[in-house]
Amino acid sequence: MQKKINEDEYCYLLTCLIDSVSSVSNTAGVYGAYLKKWDSRATKPIEFLKVAAGKRKAFSVIYYNRKIEDIIADIDCDILYLDPPYTQNQYGTQYHLLETLLLNDEPKISKITGSRYTAPYRSDWSKEYKVHILFDKVIEKTKAKYILFSYNNDGLLSKDFIEASLKRYGKEETYCCKKIAYKKYQNWKTTSGDKHFEYLFFVEKKEANAVTYDCPLNYTGSKAKMVKAIKGNILLKGTFIDLFGGGFNVGINAGNEHIVYNDINYIVKDLIKSFRDKDTYSYLLAVKNYTKKFGLEKGNAVAYRKAREYYNSLPQNKRDSRLLFTLIMYGFQQQIRFNANHEFNNPSGNRWFNDLVLEKFVSFSKHIKEIDCKFSTKNFMEFADPATTDIFFYMDPPYRMTTGVYNDGKRGFDGWNFDCEKKLLSFADSLTEQHIPFMLSYVIEHKGKINQNILTWIQKNSYIVTAVDGQGRYADRKEVLITNYE
């Protein structure tokens, strides 16, 4: 090279060239594909537009040429602004000609569109479900205090998903969404009457320890609404044992270094475990494929029964947890219900795998993969003689004063009665004798009836009782946290 110009001069001339080519390019709009016939403008000589330039005080700018999801956790910033692709259209294809000019190379060209090979630059932000996973990751991992996000009402991410995700990782009272109408490019394929909006979202991030995760299952007895109160009373000591794991809303949010999930219902245990063990994107594709295969939709009882019969026809070790999850999503009140033969027997319902559940699934699945968690299926009494005292027990058993489909003793698993309650209290006392801390969630009053057995036990052992306000339809019962520590 003769180097008759310096780097700054080269960049300036390249900028002028890039700014000028669109006026003579034989394409419609962007450069995704060329026109079959020459446009009159494309036959004219190129006129190099002079880009305005002047002496200005230089900004201090750091540039990156990497995927944002790979570097976001390491970038220090006060404000994060995101404006990702909205649809399946790939920017690498749409702007390939400008990239060729910039790189000054001789790329392989498609014989159909004339576009350069863009596979290495394809963005996962333009793929269904992958964009949901990436958005969740970036919002959770960023060090920014404030987040601004531009998106479109025609985008792959729904407004419901975006709002739920931003409120999970941000302070809900700071959340704001502005809707800005704009005129969309129209052609013969588009509907002129459609309204199009650009959304601008804002939220101030929470501290990391204030973020909680919700299980995507509508698990009976779930503590999702009480997690903050429970979390504030947990001792961050050694291993956290979630003795009656259920939907795992407490264990996944505990914050201890090691977590043990235990539940006597091995089917539920395997379902929760599948969220950790299986790739999130592949899981979502499987749910989508099962939904399509059986024609599942809210209220379609015929399709639902067909899918349920198929699941139950398989040997227990061949039943796919992803199909079970799909059935639960389209079942009556999304309940988890089995018969005495451990066959799934919940009827169809009017719910479905909507974007609010999707947001829970994505965030829950990501976090459960990040924590150190082991799974077991044991009777709680098998934990009576632990090998160490560096543990913390959280117990959320069925309540003797209430019943549900998971503890009525008619579903192939043991129910919960007065004898079970006595064994649990004895188990808790043995922990106290071994100087092992525990927290017990329990109901001491329900619909005017009082569990005197529990009250007597609390008073006898001077255990600490912390009231938890009733939640929603359970406001008529008094739920408490019982601990053997201050």
Residue pairs with C-beta under 8 A, 6 or more apart in sequence:
5 13
12 51
12 53
14 101
14 102
15 51
16 48
16 49
16 50
16 51
17 48
17 101
18 98
18 101
18 102
19 49
19 51
20 46
20 47
20 48
20 49
21 46
21 97
21 98
21 101
23 41
23 46
23 47
23 49
24 41
24 42
24 44
24 45
24 46
25 31
25 42
25 97
26 34
26 35
26 38
26 39
26 42
27 33
27 34
27 35
27 97
28 35
29 185
30 94
30 95
31 93
31 94
31 95
31 96
31 97
31 98
31 115
32 89
32 93
32 94
32 113
32 115
33 113
33 114
33 115
34 113
34 114
35 42
64 71
64 75
68 82
68 138
69 124
69 134
69 137
69 138
72 80
72 137
72 138
72 141
72 142
73 141
73 142
73 143
75 142
75 143
76 143
77 142
77 143
77 144
78 144
78 145
78 146
79 144
79 145
79 146
79 147
79 148
80 138
80 142
80 144
80 146
80 147
80 148
81 148
81 149
81 150
82 138
82 147
82 148
82 149
82 150
83 149
83 150
84 123
84 125
84 131
84 135
84 151
85 91
85 123
85 125
85 126
86 151
86 152
86 154
86 155
86 156
87 126
87 152
87 154
87 155
87 156
88 126
88 127
88 128
88 156
89 126
90 118
90 121
90 122
90 123
90 126
91 121
91 123
92 99
92 118
92 121
92 122
92 123
93 113
93 115
93 118
96 115
96 116
96 118
99 116
100 107
100 116
107 116
107 117
108 116
108 117
109 115
109 116
109 117
110 116
110 117
124 130
124 131
124 134
125 131
125 134
126 156
127 156
128 156
129 281
129 284
129 285
129 288
130 281
131 156
131 157
132 156
132 157
132 161
132 284
132 358
132 359
132 362
133 280
133 281
133 362
133 366
135 157
135 161
135 162
135 165
136 165
136 359
136 362
136 363
136 366
137 366
139 147
139 165
139 166
139 169
139 170
140 169
140 211
140 363
140 366
142 205
144 205
145 204
145 205
146 202
146 203
146 204
146 205
147 166
147 170
147 201
147 202
147 203
147 204
147 205
148 200
148 201
148 202
149 162
149 166
149 199
149 200
149 201
149 202
150 198
150 199
150 200
150 201
151 157
151 162
151 198
151 199
151 201
152 196
152 197
152 198
152 199
153 159
153 196
153 197
153 198
153 199
154 184
154 196
158 355
159 177
159 199
160 354
160 355
160 356
160 359
161 355
161 356
161 358
161 359
162 199
162 201
163 175
163 177
163 201
164 355
164 356
164 359
164 360
165 359
165 362
165 363
166 175
166 201
166 203
167 175
167 203
168 211
168 212
168 213
168 359
168 363
169 203
169 205
169 206
169 211
170 203
170 204
170 205
170 206
171 203
171 204
171 205
171 206
174 202
174 203
174 204
175 201
175 202
175 203
176 201
176 202
176 203
177 199
177 200
177 201
177 202
178 199
178 200
179 197
179 198
179 199
180 197
180 198
180 199
180 200
181 195
181 196
181 197
181 198
182 196
182 197
182 198
183 196
184 190
184 194
184 196
186 192
209 255
212 227
212 228
212 231
212 253
213 249
213 252
213 253
213 360
213 363
213 364
213 367
213 368
214 224
214 249
214 360
214 363
214 364
215 222
215 224
215 247
215 248
215 249
215 252
215 272
215 360
215 364
216 275
216 325
216 357
216 358
216 360
216 361
216 364
217 247
217 271
217 325
217 328
217 334
217 336
218 328
218 333
218 334
218 335
219 246
219 247
219 249
219 336
219 406
220 335
220 336
220 404
220 405
220 406
221 246
221 396
221 398
221 399
221 404
221 406
222 246
222 247
222 249
223 230
223 247
223 249
223 250
223 396
223 441
224 247
224 249
225 471
225 472
226 441
226 468
226 471
226 479
227 249
227 250
227 253
229 466
229 468
229 469
229 481
230 250
230 394
230 439
230 441
230 468
230 481
231 250
231 253
231 254
231 255
233 439
233 466
233 481
233 483
234 240
234 254
234 255
234 256
234 392
234 394
234 439
235 392
235 437
235 485
236 254
236 255
236 256
237 256
237 390
237 391
237 392
237 437
238 256
238 257
238 258
238 388
238 390
238 391
238 392
239 256
239 257
239 258
239 259
239 260
239 388
239 390
239 391
239 392
240 251
240 254
240 256
240 258
240 259
240 260
240 391
240 392
240 394
241 259
241 260
241 262
241 383
241 391
241 392
241 393
241 394
242 248
242 250
242 251
242 254
242 259
242 260
242 261
242 262
242 394
242 396
243 262
243 380
243 383
243 393
243 394
243 395
243 396
243 397
244 262
244 263
244 380
244 395
244 396
244 397
244 398
245 251
245 261
245 262
245 263
245 268
245 269
245 272
246 263
246 268
246 396
246 406
247 272
248 261
248 272
248 368
250 394
250 396
251 259
251 260
251 261
251 373
251 394
252 259
252 364
252 367
252 368
252 371
252 373
254 394
256 392
257 372
258 372
258 373
258 374
259 371
259 372
259 373
259 374
260 373
260 374
260 375
260 376
261 269
261 272
261 273
261 373
261 374
261 375
261 376
262 269
262 375
262 376
262 377
262 378
262 380
262 383
263 269
263 272
263 377
264 377
264 378
264 379
264 380
264 413
264 414
265 377
265 406
265 413
266 377
267 324
267 338
267 342
268 336
269 375
269 376
269 377
270 321
271 321
271 324
271 325
271 336
272 368
272 375
273 321
273 375
274 283
274 321
274 322
274 325
275 283
275 361
275 364
275 365
275 368
276 365
276 368
276 369
276 373
278 321
278 322
280 361
280 362
280 365
280 366
280 369
283 322
283 365
284 358
284 361
286 320
286 322
286 323
286 326
287 322
287 325
287 326
287 329
287 353
290 296
290 307
290 322
290 323
290 326
291 297
291 326
291 330
291 353
293 307
294 303
294 304
294 306
294 307
294 310
295 303
296 303
296 304
296 307
296 326
296 330
296 352
297 303
297 330
297 352
298 330
298 349
298 350
298 351
298 352
299 348
299 349
299 350
300 330
300 348
301 347
301 348
304 327
304 330
304 331
304 347
304 348
305 348
307 323
307 326
307 327
307 330
308 327
308 344
308 345
308 346
310 323
311 319
311 320
311 323
311 324
311 327
311 344
312 343
312 344
314 320
316 342
324 344
326 353
327 344
327 346
328 334
328 335
328 336
328 346
329 351
329 352
329 353
329 357
330 348
330 349
330 351
330 352
330 353
331 337
331 346
331 347
331 348
331 349
331 351
332 346
332 347
332 348
332 349
333 349
333 351
334 349
334 351
335 346
335 405
336 346
336 405
336 406
337 344
337 345
337 346
337 405
337 411
338 344
338 345
338 411
338 412
338 413
339 345
339 410
339 411
339 412
340 410
340 411
340 412
341 412
342 412
380 395
380 397
380 423
380 424
380 427
381 423
381 427
383 393
383 427
384 427
384 430
386 434
386 436
389 434
389 435
389 436
391 436
392 436
392 437
392 438
392 439
393 431
393 436
393 437
393 438
393 439
394 438
394 439
394 441
395 424
395 428
395 438
395 439
395 440
395 441
396 440
396 441
397 416
397 420
397 424
397 440
397 442
398 404
398 406
398 407
398 415
398 416
398 420
399 416
399 442
399 443
399 446
400 416
400 417
400 418
400 420
400 421
400 451
401 443
401 445
401 446
401 449
401 451
401 477
402 443
402 446
402 477
405 411
406 413
407 415
407 416
408 415
409 415
409 416
414 420
418 453
421 453
421 454
422 453
424 440
425 453
425 454
425 457
428 438
428 440
428 484
429 461
431 437
431 438
431 484
432 438
432 461
432 484
437 483
437 484
437 485
438 483
438 484
439 481
439 482
439 483
440 481
440 482
440 483
441 468
441 479
441 480
441 481
441 482
442 451
442 454
442 479
442 480
442 482
443 451
443 477
443 478
443 479
443 480
444 450
444 451
444 454
444 455
444 478
444 479
444 480
445 451
445 477
445 478
446 476
446 477
446 478
447 476
447 477
454 482
457 463
458 465
458 482
461 484
463 482
463 483
463 484
464 482
464 483
464 484
464 485
464 486
465 480
465 481
465 482
466 480
466 481
466 482
466 483
467 478
467 479
467 480
468 479
468 480
468 481
469 475
470 476
470 477
470 478
470 479
